[in-house]
Amino acid sequence: MISGSGEGQDGGTEFTAEGVEIVLRKACEQAELDPTGAGLLRLGSNAVYRLASPPLIVRVARDPAVLTEMERVVEVARWLERENFPATRVPTRIEQPLTVGGRVVTFWESAQEQEEYATVGEIADLLRRLHWLEEPETLGLPYFDPLAQLRASFEGLDGVAAEDHTFLRDRAGKLAKEYDRLDFVLPFGMIHGDANIGNVLRHRDGHAVLIDLDGFALAPREWDLILTEMFYERYGWHTDAEYAEFVHRYGFDLMNWPGYEVLADLRELMMVVWVGHQAATNERSAEEFARRVQSLRTGEGRDLWRPL
């Protein structure tokens, strides 16, 4: 039984399994869908549900202030479909996003019944194809400012030790100066923003599809390559053969670019701070955060990092 008022501190429904279930039921009612048998896949930046029938994914955003952003994301998905680009689709008959209980809700076609990821080589193919597209101005894509995003991410980072907080802020200040001196070599343009193996799924018909379109923006294309390089070179999450295939199929080896280390350090710090936000409420995240901060301090142990 769901108890209490269900209202969170931000005025919306509490972002708990019980609270977002209330949002799910109301959103499905508005969209004329049946939430019976819906399964909660994850509860993080979004609560993600899979409906039993029809096969749709429902995302409930944690941040109640993302309505405009989600409107843009839906338009990006519709544009990619018109371009016949293999990405996650939105159902045409549902007017969205919806605002329910102070939360922003979107509906997506389910690419598969059971989670299966594509290959690293297919990530390269999709990025190469994406980077050739010329986005219409009507999408209103924002300019990606990693330094502003990093500064904002320190807000609310209250569940970590003060010494860790200070260390991470000092590191951010140093990297900001180094980032401003980078000379990017790939063309500036549209990026996915979080291109990695976790955001490319195997569609039920066999082809690879790009998901999680929230980070679409305008930026140096190096940002869409950096995670694959880091996952290989720093953490050992990809094999030599996988990385070689990625470089071959995209056509550029970011690790040969002089700015690689600075870009990797900055992207890595953003990852660590993100984990820090989960540390106060999740034991596994707290352990991983401590492991990552220690390796940043010593320069060792990155091969012990675990994906979350």
HELIX and SHEET records of a PDB file:
HELIX    1   1 ALA A   17  GLN A   30  1                                  14    
HELIX    2   2 LEU A   67  ARG A   82  1                                  16    
HELIX    3   3 VAL A  120  TRP A  132  1                                  13    
HELIX    4   4 GLU A  137  LEU A  139  5                                   3    
HELIX    5   5 PRO A  146  SER A  153  1                                   8    
HELIX    6   6 ALA A  162  TYR A  179  1                                  18    
HELIX    7   7 ILE A  197  ASN A  199  5                                   3    
HELIX    8   8 ARG A  221  ASP A  224  5                                   4    
HELIX    9   9 ILE A  226  GLU A  233  1                                   8    
HELIX   10  10 ASP A  240  TYR A  250  1                                  11    
HELIX   11  11 LEU A  254  ASN A  256  5                                   3    
HELIX   12  12 TYR A  260  ALA A  279  1                                  20    
HELIX   13  13 GLU A  283  THR A  298  1                                  16    
HELIX   14  14 ARG A  302  LEU A  304  5                                   3    
SHEET    1   A 5 GLY A  39  LEU A  43  0                                        
SHEET    2   A 5 ASN A  46  ARG A  50 -1                                        
SHEET    3   A 5 LEU A  56  ALA A  61 -1                                        
SHEET    4   A 5 ARG A 103  GLU A 109 -1                                        
SHEET    5   A 5 LEU A  98  VAL A 100 -1                                        
SHEET    1   B 2 PHE A 188  ILE A 191  0                                        
SHEET    2   B 2 ALA A 217  PRO A 220 -1                                        
SHEET    1   C 2 VAL A 200  ARG A 202  0                                        
SHEET    2   C 2 ALA A 208  LEU A 210 -1                                        
END                                                                             
